[in-house]
């Protein structure tokens, strides 16, 4: 027989109030491939039965109506690229709430392509009384997050490695040294991408500064 009272008392209102975020990837590019997401706030008069979630490259993707978990945190490893996290709640009567989206979560774990340095003003291995050296470079690139800039330095006596502190923007491809002392000098450069990955250092030299013509 049809139970009219039970049919009329079945609650059909979906859960509301769900929010989500990523403590590990709040914005921008990151070299960290381990992603943490957390969600909370879902409420319903019949209680929350669980959640369905999924990662996708689409910003407005909606998870299916199959409960994946009852916990409210997730830690997982994702490949390089741009990702979105989607989650929705289900109540005790099987009513599914609207999806909540977190992202974009951008990951880049590879170092950029190293620049190739040269000098328009001085010959490698040669000697010059000109104490300011022009250095130029080309070829640096990053296919995922893009270049953010360079670190450059001048070292006397031997090649060196610039510290991992950006001091030249990515739009610059040429610098001039300060007035250098007499001796042999090297120009050193490395690139950094928008995720914070640094390339290996590259050096060019020696450029010998001498006294007189």
DOMIPA-283756 format. One record per atom (N, C-alpha, C): atom name; x, y, z; chain; residue in one letter; residue number from 1. Coordinates in pm, whole numbers, plus 50000, padded with zeros to 5 digits. Layout:
N
  atomo     px     py     pz  cadena  residuo  num
     CA      X      Y      Z       A        A  NUM
...
This chain:
213
  atomo     px     py     pz  cadena  residuo  num
      N  50083  49879  50000       A        X    1
     CA  50000  50000  50000       A        X    1
      C  50086  50126  50000       A        X    1
      N  50039  50233  49944       A        X    2
     CA  50111  50360  49940       A        X    2
      C  50105  50427  50077       A        X    2
      N  50223  50460  50132       A        X    3
     CA  50230  50531  50260       A        X    3
      C  50237  50680  50230       A        X    3
      N  50119  50744  50231       A        X    4
     CA  50110  50885  50194       A        X    4
      C  50185  50972  50294       A        X    4
      N  50175  50940  50421       A        X    5
     CA  50242  51021  50524       A        X    5
      C  50393  51022  50504       A        X    5
      N  50449  50903  50473       A        X    6
     CA  50594  50896  50453       A        X    6
      C  50635  50973  50327       A        X    6
      N  50555  50963  50224       A        X    7
     CA  50586  51034  50100       A        X    7
      C  50584  51185  50120       A        X    7
      N  50486  51233  50198       A        X    8
     CA  50476  51377  50220       A        X    8
      C  50584  51428  50315       A        X    8
      N  50634  51342  50400       A        X    9
     CA  50734  51386  50498       A        X    9
      C  50878  51376  50446       A        X    9
      N  50899  51324  50325       A        X   10
     CA  51034  51310  50270       A        X   10
      C  51091  51447  50238       A        X   10
      N  51201  51482  50300       A        X   11
     CA  51262  51614  50283       A        X   11
      C  51340  51619  50152       A        X   11
      N  51322  51724  50075       A        X   12
     CA  51383  51734  49942       A        X   12
      C  51476  51854  49931       A        X   12
      N  51501  51924  50039       A        X   13
     CA  51589  52042  50035       A        X   13
      C  51736  51999  50041       A        X   13
      N  51818  52040  49945       A        X   14
     CA  51959  51998  49944       A        X   14
      C  52041  52073  50049       A        X   14
      N  52158  52024  50083       A        X   15
     CA  52245  52094  50178       A        X   15
      C  52289  52231  50123       A        X   15
      N  52314  52323  50213       A        X   16
     CA  52361  52456  50176       A        X   16
      C  52480  52494  50264       A        X   16
      N  52547  52604  50225       A        X   17
     CA  52652  52661  50308       A        X   17
      C  52790  52604  50289       A        X   17
      N  52810  52511  50196       A        X   18
     CA  52941  52448  50178       A        X   18
      C  53042  52548  50123       A        X   18
      N  53160  52550  50182       A        X   19
     CA  53272  52631  50131       A        X   19
      C  53396  52542  50125       A        X   19
      N  53493  52579  50040       A        X   20
     CA  53615  52499  50025       A        X   20
      C  53731  52591  49989       A        X   20
      N  53852  52546  50021       A        X   21
     CA  53973  52622  49990       A        X   21
      C  54092  52527  49985       A        X   21
      N  54204  52580  49939       A        X   22
     CA  54329  52503  49936       A        X   22
      C  54434  52575  50020       A        X   22
      N  54463  52526  50142       A        X   23
     CA  54566  52590  50225       A        X   23
      C  54705  52589  50161       A        X   23
      N  54732  52490  50078       A        X   24
     CA  54866  52475  50020       A        X   24
      C  54884  52553  49891       A        X   24
      N  54775  52582  49820       A        X   25
     CA  54784  52649  49690       A        X   25
      C  54678  52759  49685       A        X   25
      N  54706  52867  49754       A        X   26
     CA  54608  52975  49766       A        X   26
      C  54598  53059  49639       A        X   26
      N  54699  53057  49556       A        X   27
     CA  54694  53135  49433       A        X   27
      C  54830  53139  49366       A        X   27
      N  54831  53163  49235       A        X   28
     CA  54956  53168  49161       A        X   28
      C  55015  53030  49137       A        X   28
      N  55132  53031  49074       A        X   29
     CA  55201  52906  49043       A        X   29
      C  55281  52858  49164       A        X   29
      N  55295  52726  49176       A        X   30
     CA  55368  52666  49286       A        X   30
      C  55451  52550  49235       A        X   30
      N  55569  52532  49296       A        X   31
     CA  55654  52417  49265       A        X   31
      C  55620  52297  49352       A        X   31
      N  55520  52311  49438       A        X   32
     CA  55478  52204  49528       A        X   32
      C  55368  52122  49462       A        X   32
      N  55394  51994  49437       A        X   33
     CA  55295  51908  49371       A        X   33
      C  55200  51841  49470       A        X   33
      N  55224  51858  49600       A        X   34
     CA  55135  51801  49702       A        X   34
      C  55029  51904  49738       A        X   34
      N  54904  51873  49705       A        X   35
     CA  54795  51968  49720       A        X   35
      C  54707  51930  49839       A        X   35
      N  54675  52029  49922       A        X   36
     CA  54582  52011  50032       A        X   36
      C  54456  52092  50005       A        X   36
      N  54340  52030  50023       A        X   37
     CA  54212  52101  50013       A        X   37
      C  54129  52068  50137       A        X   37
      N  54045  52162  50176       A        X   38
     CA  53959  52144  50293       A        X   38
      C  53825  52210  50265       A        X   38
      N  53719  52154  50322       A        X   39
     CA  53586  52211  50303       A        X   39
      C  53507  52198  50433       A        X   39
      N  53406  52285  50448       A        X   40
     CA  53326  52288  50570       A        X   40
      C  53200  52370  50545       A        X   40
      N  53116  52377  50648       A        X   41
     CA  53000  52466  50644       A        X   41
      C  52872  52407  50591       A        X   41
      N  52875  52285  50535       A        X   42
     CA  52753  52227  50481       A        X   42
      C  52654  52198  50594       A        X   42
      N  52527  52235  50573       A        X   43
     CA  52424  52216  50677       A        X   43
      C  52296  52166  50613       A        X   43
      N  52223  52081  50689       A        X   44
     CA  52095  52029  50642       A        X   44
      C  52019  51974  50762       A        X   44
      N  51888  51987  50761       A        X   45
     CA  51808  51942  50876       A        X   45
      C  51813  51792  50896       A        X   45
      N  51849  51717  50792       A        X   46
     CA  51865  51572  50804       A        X   46
      C  52012  51530  50822       A        X   46
      N  52099  51627  50841       A        X   47
     CA  52241  51595  50857       A        X   47
      C  52311  51575  50724       A        X   47
      N  52443  51578  50728       A        X   48
     CA  52524  51559  50607       A        X   48
      C  52570  51414  50601       A        X   48
      N  52541  51350  50488       A        X   49
     CA  52576  51209  50471       A        X   49
      C  52714  51187  50415       A        X   49
      N  52771  51285  50344       A        X   50
     CA  52903  51269  50285       A        X   50
      C  52924  51366  50170       A        X   50
      N  53028  51339  50092       A        X   51
     CA  53069  51432  49988       A        X   51
      C  53116  51356  49864       A        X   51
      N  53095  51420  49750       A        X   52
     CA  53153  51373  49624       A        X   52
      C  53249  51480  49576       A        X   52
      N  53369  51439  49532       A        X   53
     CA  53468  51537  49488       A        X   53
      C  53542  51485  49366       A        X   53
      N  53609  51577  49295       A        X   54
     CA  53687  51540  49177       A        X   54
      C  53780  51656  49143       A        X   54
      N  53897  51625  49085       A        X   55
     CA  53984  51726  49024       A        X   55
      C  53962  51723  48874       A        X   55
      N  53966  51841  48811       A        X   56
     CA  53953  51847  48665       A        X   56
      C  54018  51975  48615       A        X   56
      N  54043  51983  48483       A        X   57
     CA  54096  52107  48427       A        X   57
      C  53987  52210  48395       A        X   57
      N  53861  52175  48422       A        X   58
     CA  53747  52261  48388       A        X   58
      C  53700  52333  48514       A        X   58
      N  53680  52465  48504       A        X   59
     CA  53652  52545  48623       A        X   59
      C  53515  52516  48684       A        X   59
      N  53416  52479  48605       A        X   60
     CA  53279  52463  48657       A        X   60
      C  53230  52318  48650       A        X   60
      N  53322  52223  48652       A        X   61
     CA  53283  52083  48648       A        X   61
      C  53204  52046  48774       A        X   61
      N  53107  51954  48761       A        X   62
     CA  53023  51913  48873       A        X   62
      C  53048  51766  48904       A        X   62
      N  53085  51732  49029       A        X   63
     CA  53106  51591  49065       A        X   63
      C  52977  51512  49051       A        X   63
      N  52989  51380  49031       A        X   64
     CA  52872  51295  49019       A        X   64
      C  52804  51275  49154       A        X   64
      N  52688  51211  49153       A        X   65
     CA  52611  51189  49276       A        X   65
      C  52643  51053  49336       A        X   65
      N  52772  51031  49358       A        X   66
     CA  52821  50910  49425       A        X   66
      C  52911  50955  49540       A        X   66
      N  52876  50918  49661       A        X   67
     CA  52951  50963  49778       A        X   67
      C  53092  50904  49776       A        X   67
      N  53192  50992  49787       A        X   68
     CA  53332  50950  49788       A        X   68
      C  53391  50945  49929       A        X   68
      N  53344  51029  50018       A        X   69
     CA  53406  51038  50150       A        X   69
      C  53312  51104  50248       A        X   69
      N  53343  51086  50376       A        X   70
     CA  53271  51157  50481       A        X   70
      C  53362  51256  50553       A        X   70
      N  53493  51256  50522       A        X   71
     CA  53586  51350  50584       A        X   71
      C  53583  51482  50509       A        X   71
      N  53648  51584  50564       A        X   72
     CA  53641  51718  50505       A        X   72
      C  53779  51774  50470       A        X   72
      N  53878  51687  50456       A        X   73
     CA  54011  51730  50412       A        X   73
      C  54066  51626  50315       A        X   73
      N  54157  51671  50230       A        X   74
     CA  54217  51581  50132       A        X   74
      C  54358  51630  50100       A        X   74
      N  54452  51537  50096       A        X   75
     CA  54588  51566  50054       A        X   75
      C  54626  51468  49944       A        X   75
      N  54670  51521  49831       A        X   76
     CA  54702  51435  49718       A        X   76
      C  54811  51500  49634       A        X   76
      N  54872  51422  49546       A        X   77
     CA  54976  51472  49456       A        X   77
      C  54917  51488  49316       A        X   77
      N  54945  51601  49252       A        X   78
     CA  54893  51629  49119       A        X   78
      C  55007  51654  49021       A        X   78
      N  54987  51624  48893       A        X   79
     CA  55091  51652  48794       A        X   79
      C  55100  51800  48762       A        X   79
      N  55204  51837  48689       A        X   80
     CA  55219  51976  48647       A        X   80
      C  55101  52019  48561       A        X   80
      N  55061  52144  48576       A        X   81
     CA  54951  52196  48497       A        X   81
      C  54855  52274  48584       A        X   81
      N  54738  52306  48526       A        X   82
     CA  54635  52382  48596       A        X   82
      C  54518  52290  48630       A        X   82
      N  54477  52291  48755       A        X   83
     CA  54372  52202  48804       A        X   83
      C  54267  52281  48881       A        X   83
      N  54146  52222  48887       A        X   84
     CA  54038  52273  48972       A        X   84
      C  53988  52158  49059       A        X   84
      N  53952  52192  49184       A        X   85
     CA  53892  52096  49276       A        X   85
      C  53744  52129  49290       A        X   85
      N  53660  52023  49283       A        X   86
     CA  53516  52040  49291       A        X   86
      C  53460  51947  49398       A        X   86
      N  53370  51996  49481       A        X   87
     CA  53312  51914  49587       A        X   87
      C  53166  51954  49606       A        X   87
      N  53083  51856  49644       A        X   88
     CA  52943  51882  49677       A        X   88
      C  52901  51787  49788       A        X   88
      N  52801  51829  49865       A        X   89
     CA  52756  51753  49982       A        X   89
      C  52623  51685  49954       A        X   89
      N  52598  51573  50023       A        X   90
     CA  52470  51503  50017       A        X   90
      C  52416  51490  50159       A        X   90
      N  52283  51506  50175       A        X   91
     CA  52226  51494  50309       A        X   91
      C  52180  51350  50336       A        X   91
      N  52118  51331  50453       A        X   92
     CA  52076  51197  50493       A        X   92
      C  51962  51141  50411       A        X   92
      N  51894  51225  50331       A        X   93
     CA  51785  51181  50245       A        X   93
      C  51828  51161  50100       A        X   93
      N  51955  51184  50071       A        X   94
     CA  52004  51165  49934       A        X   94
      C  51993  51287  49846       A        X   94
      N  51969  51404  49905       A        X   95
     CA  51963  51528  49828       A        X   95
      C  52103  51587  49814       A        X   95
      N  52141  51618  49690       A        X   96
     CA  52275  51669  49662       A        X   96
      C  52273  51822  49652       A        X   96
      N  52369  51885  49718       A        X   97
     CA  52382  52030  49710       A        X   97
      C  52460  52074  49588       A        X   97
      N  52471  52205  49572       A        X   98
     CA  52544  52263  49460       A        X   98
      C  52694  52240  49476       A        X   98
      N  52763  52232  49364       A        X   99
     CA  52908  52211  49366       A        X   99
      C  52980  52339  49404       A        X   99
      N  53090  52324  49477       A        X  100
     CA  53179  52433  49511       A        X  100
      C  53312  52408  49443       A        X  100
      N  53372  52513  49388       A        X  101
     CA  53491  52499  49306       A        X  101
      C  53609  52573  49369       A        X  101
      N  53727  52512  49366       A        X  102
     CA  53850  52572  49419       A        X  102
      C  53954  52573  49309       A        X  102
      N  54011  52689  49282       A        X  103
     CA  54116  52696  49181       A        X  103
      C  54125  52833  49117       A        X  103
      N  54210  52843  49017       A        X  104
     CA  54292  52733  48965       A        X  104
      C  54409  52698  49057       A        X  104
      N  54441  52570  49061       A        X  105
     CA  54558  52520  49134       A        X  105
      C  54666  52495  49029       A        X  105
      N  54769  52579  49029       A        X  106
     CA  54871  52575  48924       A        X  106
      C  55000  52516  48977       A        X  106
      N  55053  52414  48909       A        X  107
     CA  55172  52344  48954       A        X  107
      C  55276  52340  48842       A        X  107
      N  55399  52374  48877       A        X  108
     CA  55512  52365  48784       A        X  108
      C  55634  52322  48864       A        X  108
      N  55684  52203  48840       A        X  109
     CA  55796  52149  48918       A        X  109
      C  55927  52143  48839       A        X  109
      N  55927  52192  48715       A        X  110
     CA  56047  52183  48632       A        X  110
      C  56118  52317  48624       A        X  110
      N  56250  52314  48624       A        X  111
     CA  56329  52436  48614       A        X  111
      C  56323  52491  48472       A        X  111
      N  56338  52622  48456       A        X  112
     CA  56336  52680  48321       A        X  112
      C  56461  52644  48241       A        X  112
      N  56452  52665  48110       A        X  113
     CA  56567  52645  48022       A        X  113
      C  56671  52753  48051       A        X  113
      N  56796  52714  48061       A        X  114
     CA  56903  52808  48097       A        X  114
      C  56924  52912  47987       A        X  114
      N  56957  53035  48026       A        X  115
     CA  56994  53135  47926       A        X  115
      C  57134  53108  47871       A        X  115
      N  57159  53161  47752       A        X  116
     CA  57291  53151  47688       A        X  116
      C  57354  53290  47688       A        X  116
      N  57459  53312  47769       A        X  117
     CA  57517  53447  47779       A        X  117
      C  57621  53476  47671       A        X  117
      N  57642  53605  47647       A        X  118
     CA  57745  53651  47554       A        X  118
      C  57785  53792  47597       A        X  118
      N  57885  53849  47529       A        X  119
     CA  57925  53987  47558       A        X  119
      C  57940  54063  47427       A        X  119
      N  57859  54167  47407       A        X  120
     CA  57874  54249  47286       A        X  120
      C  57995  54342  47292       A        X  120
      N  58052  54362  47411       A        X  121
     CA  58157  54464  47425       A        X  121
      C  58297  54406  47445       A        X  121
      N  58311  54286  47500       A        X  122
     CA  58441  54230  47533       A        X  122
      C  58453  54088  47480       A        X  122
      N  58576  54052  47444       A        X  123
     CA  58602  53919  47391       A        X  123
      C  58643  53825  47504       A        X  123
      N  58581  53707  47505       A        X  124
     CA  58617  53606  47605       A        X  124
      C  58763  53567  47585       A        X  124
      N  58842  53573  47691       A        X  125
     CA  58984  53540  47683       A        X  125
      C  59072  53656  47641       A        X  125
      N  59011  53766  47599       A        X  126
     CA  59087  53883  47558       A        X  126
      C  59111  53978  47673       A        X  126
      N  59183  54087  47645       A        X  127
     CA  59213  54188  47746       A        X  127
      C  59169  54324  47696       A        X  127
      N  59124  54410  47789       A        X  128
     CA  59073  54540  47752       A        X  128
      C  59092  54637  47868       A        X  128
      N  59115  54764  47834       A        X  129
     CA  59123  54868  47935       A        X  129
      C  58984  54924  47970       A        X  129
      N  58883  54881  47897       A        X  130
     CA  58744  54923  47925       A        X  130
      C  58694  54847  48047       A        X  130
      N  58667  54917  48156       A        X  131
     CA  58633  54852  48282       A        X  131
      C  58484  54823  48300       A        X  131
      N  58404  54857  48204       A        X  132
     CA  58261  54821  48211       A        X  132
      C  58230  54722  48099       A        X  132
      N  58178  54608  48136       A        X  133
     CA  58151  54499  48041       A        X  133
      C  58001  54488  48018       A        X  133
      N  57964  54483  47891       A        X  134
     CA  57824  54456  47855       A        X  134
      C  57804  54305  47845       A        X  134
      N  57698  54256  47907       A        X  135
     CA  57663  54115  47899       A        X  135
      C  57520  54103  47847       A        X  135
      N  57498  54007  47759       A        X  136
     CA  57365  53983  47702       A        X  136
      C  57336  53834  47709       A        X  136
      N  57210  53797  47693       A        X  137
     CA  57172  53656  47696       A        X  137
      C  57044  53634  47617       A        X  137
      N  57022  53508  47581       A        X  138
     CA  56902  53470  47506       A        X  138
      C  56873  53324  47534       A        X  138
      N  56759  53276  47486       A        X  139
     CA  56727  53134  47491       A        X  139
      C  56656  53085  47615       A        X  139
      N  56649  53165  47721       A        X  140
     CA  56580  53120  47842       A        X  140
      C  56429  53113  47816       A        X  140
      N  56366  53008  47869       A        X  141
     CA  56221  52991  47850       A        X  141
      C  56167  52898  47956       A        X  141
      N  56034  52901  47971       A        X  142
     CA  55965  52808  48060       A        X  142
      C  55826  52784  48003       A        X  142
      N  55799  52660  47966       A        X  143
     CA  55676  52628  47894       A        X  143
      C  55554  52624  47984       A        X  143
      N  55572  52608  48116       A        X  144
     CA  55456  52590  48205       A        X  144
      C  55413  52720  48269       A        X  144
      N  55490  52769  48365       A        X  145
     CA  55449  52889  48439       A        X  145
      C  55505  53018  48380       A        X  145
      N  55603  53007  48291       A        X  146
     CA  55663  53126  48230       A        X  146
      C  55777  53182  48313       A        X  146
      N  55866  53256  48247       A        X  147
     CA  55980  53316  48316       A        X  147
      C  55938  53430  48407       A        X  147
      N  56005  53440  48521       A        X  148
     CA  55981  53551  48613       A        X  148
      C  56098  53647  48617       A        X  148
      N  56217  53603  48577       A        X  149
     CA  56332  53692  48577       A        X  149
      C  56463  53616  48588       A        X  149
      N  56568  53691  48628       A        X  150
     CA  56702  53634  48632       A        X  150
      C  56777  53684  48756       A        X  150
      N  56877  53608  48795       A        X  151
     CA  56975  53653  48893       A        X  151
      C  57110  53659  48822       A        X  151
      N  57179  53773  48833       A        X  152
     CA  57309  53790  48766       A        X  152
      C  57413  53834  48869       A        X  152
      N  57539  53802  48840       A        X  153
     CA  57648  53844  48927       A        X  153
      C  57777  53851  48847       A        X  153
      N  57875  53925  48899       A        X  154
     CA  58010  53934  48843       A        X  154
      C  58107  53883  48948       A        X  154
      N  58195  53792  48909       A        X  155
     CA  58292  53737  49003       A        X  155
      C  58432  53750  48945       A        X  155
      N  58527  53778  49033       A        X  156
     CA  58666  53796  48991       A        X  156
      C  58745  53670  49024       A        X  156
      N  58828  53628  48929       A        X  157
     CA  58918  53515  48952       A        X  157
      C  58863  53381  48908       A        X  157
      N  58733  53363  48913       A        X  158
     CA  58674  53237  48870       A        X  158
      C  58524  53256  48848       A        X  158
      N  58465  53160  48779       A        X  159
     CA  58320  53162  48758       A        X  159
      C  58249  53139  48890       A        X  159
      N  58126  53190  48901       A        X  160
     CA  58048  53175  49024       A        X  160
      C  57904  53140  48993       A        X  160
      N  57824  53142  49097       A        X  161
     CA  57682  53110  49085       A        X  161
      C  57602  53219  49156       A        X  161
      N  57514  53289  49086       A        X  162
     CA  57437  53394  49153       A        X  162
      C  57346  53334  49261       A        X  162
      N  57321  53407  49369       A        X  163
     CA  57225  53359  49469       A        X  163
      C  57085  53353  49408       A        X  163
      N  56999  53273  49469       A        X  164
     CA  56863  53257  49416       A        X  164
      C  56775  53373  49462       A        X  164
      N  56816  53493  49421       A        X  165
     CA  56741  53615  49446       A        X  165
      C  56731  53691  49315       A        X  165
      N  56610  53711  49265       A        X  166
     CA  56593  53776  49135       A        X  166
      C  56636  53922  49144       A        X  166
      N  56723  53965  49052       A        X  167
     CA  56761  54105  49046       A        X  167
      C  56748  54165  48906       A        X  167
      N  56695  54087  48812       A        X  168
     CA  56669  54136  48677       A        X  168
      C  56533  54080  48632       A        X  168
      N  56449  54163  48574       A        X  169
     CA  56317  54119  48528       A        X  169
      C  56328  54035  48401       A        X  169
      N  56221  53960  48372       A        X  170
     CA  56224  53869  48257       A        X  170
      C  56225  53941  48124       A        X  170
      N  56187  54070  48121       A        X  171
     CA  56185  54147  47997       A        X  171
      C  56323  54202  47960       A        X  171
      N  56420  54189  48049       A        X  172
     CA  56555  54241  48026       A        X  172
      C  56644  54132  47969       A        X  172
      N  56729  54169  47872       A        X  173
     CA  56820  54070  47812       A        X  173
      C  56962  54123  47800       A        X  173
      N  56991  54233  47873       A        X  174
     CA  57125  54289  47864       A        X  174
      C  57152  54375  47987       A        X  174
      N  57273  54363  48042       A        X  175
     CA  57314  54447  48155       A        X  175
      C  57457  54493  48132       A        X  175
      N  57495  54599  48205       A        X  176
     CA  57632  54650  48202       A        X  176
      C  57689  54641  48342       A        X  176
      N  57810  54593  48351       A        X  177
     CA  57874  54577  48482       A        X  177
      C  57906  54713  48543       A        X  177
      N  57929  54717  48675       A        X  178
     CA  57988  54838  48734       A        X  178
      C  58135  54851  48691       A        X  178
      N  58200  54957  48733       A        X  179
     CA  58344  54971  48705       A        X  179
      C  58418  54858  48775       A        X  179
      N  58490  54776  48696       A        X  180
     CA  58556  54658  48749       A        X  180
      C  58704  54685  48772       A        X  180
      N  58760  54618  48871       A        X  181
     CA  58902  54631  48900       A        X  181
      C  58985  54554  48797       A        X  181
      N  59112  54579  48795       A        X  182
     CA  59202  54507  48706       A        X  182
      C  59203  54359  48745       A        X  182
      N  59195  54271  48647       A        X  183
     CA  59193  54128  48673       A        X  183
      C  59102  54055  48577       A        X  183
      N  59080  53928  48604       A        X  184
     CA  58995  53844  48520       A        X  184
      C  58856  53834  48583       A        X  184
      N  58752  53851  48502       A        X  185
     CA  58614  53855  48551       A        X  185
      C  58526  53759  48473       A        X  185
      N  58424  53708  48541       A        X  186
     CA  58322  53622  48481       A        X  186
      C  58184  53682  48505       A        X  186
      N  58097  53664  48408       A        X  187
     CA  57956  53700  48422       A        X  187
      C  57876  53572  48446       A        X  187
      N  57790  53574  48547       A        X  188
     CA  57712  53456  48587       A        X  188
      C  57564  53490  48584       A        X  188
      N  57482  53394  48539       A        X  189
     CA  57339  53419  48528       A        X  189
      C  57262  53289  48548       A        X  189
      N  57142  53299  48604       A        X  190
     CA  57048  53188  48614       A        X  190
      C  56907  53244  48605       A        X  190
      N  56812  53162  48559       A        X  191
     CA  56674  53205  48537       A        X  191
      C  56583  53144  48642       A        X  191
      N  56471  53214  48670       A        X  192
     CA  56369  53164  48763       A        X  192
      C  56233  53177  48696       A        X  192
      N  56146  53077  48717       A        X  193
     CA  56012  53084  48661       A        X  193
      C  55912  53133  48765       A        X  193
      N  55786  53145  48727       A        X  194
     CA  55684  53199  48816       A        X  194
      C  55643  53104  48928       A        X  194
      N  55689  52981  48923       A        X  195
     CA  55664  52887  49032       A        X  195
      C  55780  52884  49131       A        X  195
      N  55888  52959  49102       A        X  196
     CA  56002  52963  49192       A        X  196
      C  56110  52861  49161       A        X  196
      N  56103  52794  49047       A        X  197
     CA  56207  52700  49007       A        X  197
      C  56323  52776  48943       A        X  197
      N  56445  52745  48986       A        X  198
     CA  56564  52810  48933       A        X  198
      C  56638  52718  48837       A        X  198
      N  56690  52775  48731       A        X  199
     CA  56777  52699  48641       A        X  199
      C  56916  52688  48701       A        X  199
      N  56997  52600  48643       A        X  200
     CA  57138  52597  48681       A        X  200
      C  57206  52727  48638       A        X  200
      N  57313  52762  48705       A        X  201
     CA  57387  52882  48671       A        X  201
      C  57472  52859  48545       A        X  201
      N  57486  52964  48465       A        X  202
     CA  57571  52962  48346       A        X  202
      C  57668  53080  48357       A        X  202
      N  57794  53059  48321       A        X  203
     CA  57896  53163  48332       A        X  203
      C  57966  53181  48199       A        X  203
      N  58017  53303  48178       A        X  204
     CA  58097  53332  48059       A        X  204
      C  58216  53417  48102       A        X  204
      N  58333  53383  48051       A        X  205
     CA  58456  53453  48087       A        X  205
      C  58577  53365  48053       A        X  205
      N  58699  53406  48085       A        X  206
     CA  58728  53531  48156       A        X  206
      C  58734  53652  48062       A        X  206
      N  58698  53767  48120       A        X  207
     CA  58718  53896  48056       A        X  207
      C  58828  53966  48136       A        X  207
      N  58940  53991  48076       A        X  208
     CA  59054  54048  48148       A        X  208
      C  59056  54199  48135       A        X  208
      N  59057  54265  48251       A        X  209
     CA  59068  54410  48256       A        X  209
      C  59214  54444  48285       A        X  209
      N  59275  54526  48201       A        X  210
     CA  59415  54560  48215       A        X  210
      C  59430  54711  48237       A        X  210
      N  59551  54750  48271       A        X  211
     CA  59583  54893  48287       A        X  211
      C  59635  54946  48154       A        X  211
      N  59583  55059  48111       A        X  212
     CA  59636  55123  47991       A        X  212
      C  59583  55061  47864       A        X  212
      N  59619  55119  47749       A        X  213
     CA  59570  55071  47620       A        X  213
      C  59631  54938  47581       A        X  213
